Amino acid sequence: MIRNWCSFALLALTLAFGRDLHAVQEFTGQAPSGAWYRIQAPDDWKPGDALVLFQHGLDFNPADGPPSLGPLKSVMLAEGYAVAASAFNQRGWAVFTAIDDNRELVALFEQKLGLPGEIVPFGGSLGGLLALKLAEAPGFPRVRMAYSLCPAAAGSRIWDTAIDLRLAYDVVCHGAGDLKKGSPPLPWALNLRDIPNDLGDLQDQARVLPTLLDVTRCTGVGLPDYLRNDAMDKRRDELMAFAHITDEKFFVTTLGYSIYVMSDLVRAPDKLGGRNPFTTAGVDYGSDAEIQAGIARIAADPRAALQLRRASDFHGRVGAAKILSMHTSRDQLVIPSNQEFVRKALPADQLTSVLVDEDKPSHCGFTEPEGIAGWEALRAWRDGAAQPSATSLQASCERLVALGYVTGACRFDAESAIVPFDSLVPARPSSSLQPPSHSTRALPLAPNRERVAR
């Protein structure tokens, strides 16, 4: 899950849309809660104009300065939008405070520049999910459109992938690369002191692999071919097949999430505080007989499961807002099946959900013209143009390239279909998805944190 999926050339963007670049004013610092922020706005921005709220992807590095404003910052500023971002108060799966962090950011923006007439949520990966959740969150200026790239829209269900792989690893690698245990009753979740603090988005193998020596012993990942043996190959192939992963880099990243980010989610006092939200009891892992027979069967704490769902899941309560969501077709970290959750939550006439057809797997690996084409089509749709489709997006993308404003492939595919999420990540028993019958009170999303309300 990434902060930025490509870099855009300022001159090309300015020429592409025929506008002079505004002089820009910038504000950075830490909000009262401690979250770092960055705000940029054209000098002629005035109260009532639009504000883009950029949502960064999952990052495991503690924030130590103002965040990026995203890959489309330059074109948005050139078009007269203000752009702002919070680095969030949480690392990793930051959904427990992110909405409040954005409320605080809007309050700061109002103090400095005035109240926006509308906000435009925009982000990728975890940020794509947060863009969707901002579109339905109360307490903000109105949302007329949102731009969500490769969103982790399965929300709480995306973590079923992580717990399944983590516990499958214990079965396949038993005695050949056993992982360090955490404190009972959750031995599969590392203690906080055993989780590295500087893993970034976990896509950098040079950073992540040295922390996974037991995984290397079991599967041979990170070793040259001549140091791998048949047993390593067999175990690696079994785990990759179980997780529906074909690329070793994605395998390492996904294991990193399953070992480190999931442990932080479960253990951190500002997240689930040592409570288990996951269930494997009653789950059918029949695609692998060894794992089906040997995997640990655990049952969720119902309140922890409910808290994770409330913080993570998107429900589609976006009013009349228009949503454009894009995914790369071979993403093996946030799989394209996440689009299923967006499509189920939103009416068809308020959602354009499209895939770009990749030759090689990437996470959110859009090209410059694809990203710009999506943004411009969404803006036009909000202002009354026809709803964009994969076909019209492809034509717009090709036009940008033909005019020479940007370079890159255009791969929007009207024929692409997504695989149902449950066919890749086994469904949980319905009993594990029910809230505790004795509790009707809303659970806090951010323990021990004063909410910021406007």
PyMOL commands that set and color helices and strands:
alter all, ss='L'
color gray80, all
select helices_A, chain A and resi 10-16+73-78+94-96+98-113+126-136+155-172+192-194+205-211+213-219+225-227+230-242+248-267+289-294+302-312+336-345+348-350+368-382+390-402+421-424+430-433
alter helices_A, ss='H'
color red, helices_A
select strands_A, chain A and resi 24-30+36-42+50-55+82-86+118-124+145-149+322-328+351-356
alter strands_A, ss='S'
color yellow, strands_A
deselect
rebuild
show_as cartoon
